[in-house]
């Protein structure tokens, strides 16, 4: 799965007479296609729809996963192998409720996440990289990383039990650059940048 991250052009070259900087063309691959998926609970669609290469966010298409109402719902990916992860792209539900994907964490680790872990637990766990996203204003939402990992978790910030939250996503793409793509990654599906 390839995404063109940058292309050479004269407009992208920085040259002040002392330094010349040209961007490198890098192939970025989605290594999440076909990953193992688990989520905190399942309502309606299978959680595997988030790694099938389809980004259709219309719930009625059957391509959107959905948890039950919970204080801190999550979805985990187990990639085929450890890789240098450069980013995670999240495709939100588009037919309604885009505000549900707000106040959430994206975690990356080389080890599995405990199922009952809250975001505060994972933040204090050695070897876990984390990024907090206040609101997913764009679809897709890109979260930058530069860390080794085999496990990725998207988890909503914890709420009161009396105020349940729902996590619904159309697709999760885990991005790795060229030489850092595991040899056993499925690169057969083409996606648009």
C-alpha positions as CSV (number, residue, x, y, z in Angstrom):
1,X,0.0,0.0,0.0
2,X,1.8,3.1,-1.2
3,X,1.2,6.8,-0.4
4,X,3.4,9.4,-2.0
5,X,4.5,11.7,0.8
6,X,6.6,14.2,-1.2
7,X,7.6,14.8,-4.7
8,X,10.6,16.8,-6.1
9,X,9.8,20.2,-7.4
10,X,11.7,23.5,-7.6
11,X,9.2,25.1,-5.2
12,X,10.1,22.7,-2.5
13,X,13.9,23.4,-2.7
14,X,15.4,25.6,0.0
15,X,18.6,27.4,-1.2
16,X,19.9,30.5,0.6
17,X,23.4,30.4,-0.9
18,X,24.9,28.6,2.1
19,X,22.6,25.6,2.4
20,X,20.6,23.7,-0.2
21,X,17.9,21.4,1.1
22,X,15.8,19.2,-1.2
23,X,13.0,17.0,0.0
24,X,13.5,13.3,-0.4
25,X,10.9,11.3,-2.3
26,X,9.8,8.7,0.2
27,X,7.3,5.9,-0.3
28,X,5.0,5.5,2.7
29,X,3.1,2.2,3.2
30,X,0.0,1.3,5.1
31,X,1.1,-1.8,7.1
32,X,-2.2,-2.2,8.9
33,X,-4.1,-4.0,6.2
34,X,-4.9,-7.5,7.5
35,X,-3.7,-6.8,11.0
36,X,-5.3,-8.7,14.0
37,X,-8.0,-6.5,15.6
38,X,-9.6,-6.5,19.0
39,X,-11.8,-3.9,20.6
40,X,-13.3,-3.3,24.0
41,X,-16.8,-4.4,22.8
42,X,-18.5,-5.1,19.6
43,X,-21.8,-3.8,18.3
44,X,-22.9,-4.3,14.6
45,X,-19.9,-4.6,12.3
46,X,-16.8,-6.7,12.8
47,X,-13.8,-4.8,14.1
48,X,-11.8,-6.1,11.1
49,X,-13.4,-3.5,8.9
50,X,-10.9,-1.0,10.2
51,X,-8.0,-2.9,8.4
52,X,-9.6,-3.9,5.2
53,X,-8.4,-1.0,3.1
54,X,-11.9,0.5,2.7
55,X,-12.3,4.1,4.0
56,X,-16.1,4.5,3.4
57,X,-17.3,6.1,6.6
58,X,-21.0,5.6,6.0
59,X,-22.2,3.3,8.8
60,X,-24.9,1.7,6.6
61,X,-22.1,0.4,4.2
62,X,-21.0,-2.1,6.9
63,X,-17.5,-0.6,6.8
64,X,-17.6,1.1,10.2
65,X,-16.8,-0.6,13.5
66,X,-18.8,0.4,16.6
67,X,-18.3,-0.2,20.3
68,X,-21.0,-0.3,23.0
69,X,-21.3,2.7,25.3
70,X,-18.4,2.6,27.7
71,X,-16.3,5.0,29.8
72,X,-13.1,4.5,27.7
73,X,-13.7,2.4,24.6
74,X,-10.7,1.2,22.6
75,X,-9.6,-0.7,19.5
76,X,-6.2,-2.4,19.2
77,X,-4.2,-3.5,16.1
78,X,-1.5,-6.2,16.2
79,X,0.6,-5.6,13.2
80,X,2.4,-8.6,11.5
81,X,5.8,-7.5,12.8
82,X,7.5,-4.6,14.5
83,X,8.2,-1.6,12.3
84,X,9.3,2.1,12.5
85,X,5.8,3.7,12.6
86,X,5.8,7.2,11.1
87,X,2.1,8.0,11.5
88,X,-1.4,6.7,12.0
89,X,-4.3,7.9,9.9
90,X,-7.8,7.5,11.2
91,X,-10.9,7.6,9.0
92,X,-14.0,8.7,11.0
93,X,-17.6,7.8,10.6
94,X,-19.1,10.2,8.0
95,X,-22.9,9.7,8.1
96,X,-23.3,11.1,11.6
97,X,-21.6,11.7,14.9
98,X,-18.2,12.9,13.9
99,X,-17.8,14.6,17.3
100,X,-17.5,11.1,18.9
101,X,-13.9,11.0,17.7
102,X,-12.6,13.6,20.1
103,X,-10.6,13.6,23.3
104,X,-8.7,10.4,22.3
105,X,-5.3,8.8,22.5
106,X,-3.3,6.9,20.0
107,X,-0.7,4.6,21.6
108,X,2.1,2.6,19.9
109,X,4.1,-0.1,21.6
110,X,6.3,-3.1,20.9
111,X,4.3,-5.1,23.5
112,X,0.5,-5.8,23.7
113,X,-1.7,-3.5,25.7
114,X,-3.6,-4.9,28.7
115,X,-7.3,-5.1,27.8
116,X,-8.4,-3.3,31.0
117,X,-5.8,-0.5,30.8
118,X,-7.1,3.0,31.0
119,X,-5.2,5.8,29.1
120,X,-3.7,7.0,32.4
121,X,-2.3,3.4,32.9
122,X,-0.7,3.4,29.4
123,X,0.8,6.8,29.9
124,X,2.9,5.5,32.8
125,X,3.9,2.3,31.0
126,X,7.5,2.1,29.8
127,X,7.9,1.6,26.1
128,X,4.5,3.1,25.2
129,X,4.5,6.2,22.9
130,X,1.3,8.3,23.0
131,X,-0.3,11.2,21.3
132,X,-3.5,13.0,22.5
133,X,-5.9,14.4,20.0
134,X,-8.4,17.0,21.3
135,X,-10.7,16.8,18.2
136,X,-10.5,15.1,14.9
137,X,-11.4,18.1,12.7
138,X,-10.2,16.5,9.5
139,X,-11.1,13.3,7.9
140,X,-8.8,11.5,7.8
141,X,-7.0,12.6,11.0
142,X,-3.2,12.1,10.9
143,X,-1.2,11.5,14.1
144,X,2.6,11.6,13.6
145,X,4.9,9.1,15.2
146,X,8.5,8.2,14.9
147,X,8.7,5.0,17.0
148,X,9.1,1.3,16.8
149,X,6.0,-0.7,17.4
150,X,3.8,-3.7,16.6
151,X,0.7,-2.7,18.6
152,X,-1.5,0.4,18.0
153,X,-4.4,1.4,20.2
154,X,-7.0,4.1,19.7
155,X,-8.8,4.9,22.9
156,X,-11.2,7.6,24.0
157,X,-10.3,9.6,27.1
158,X,-12.0,8.1,30.2
159,X,-15.4,9.5,31.1
160,X,-17.8,9.0,33.9
161,X,-19.6,5.6,33.8
162,X,-22.9,7.6,33.7
163,X,-21.7,9.2,30.5
164,X,-20.9,6.3,28.1
165,X,-19.0,7.0,24.9
166,X,-18.9,5.2,21.5
167,X,-15.9,4.6,19.3
168,X,-16.7,4.1,15.7
169,X,-14.1,4.1,12.9
170,X,-14.1,3.3,9.2
171,X,-10.3,2.6,8.8
172,X,-7.0,2.8,10.7
173,X,-3.9,3.1,8.5
174,X,-0.5,2.6,10.2
175,X,2.2,4.2,8.1
176,X,5.8,3.1,7.7
177,X,8.5,4.4,5.3
178,X,10.1,2.3,2.5
179,X,12.9,0.3,4.1
180,X,11.2,0.2,7.5
181,X,8.3,-1.9,6.1
182,X,8.3,-5.4,7.5
183,X,9.1,-8.0,4.8
184,X,5.8,-9.8,5.5
185,X,3.6,-6.7,5.2
186,X,0.7,-6.9,2.7
187,X,1.4,-4.2,0.1
188,X,-1.2,-5.3,-2.4
189,X,-3.8,-2.6,-1.8
190,X,-3.4,0.8,-3.3
191,X,-4.7,3.9,-1.4
192,X,-4.9,7.6,-2.1
193,X,-2.9,10.1,-0.1
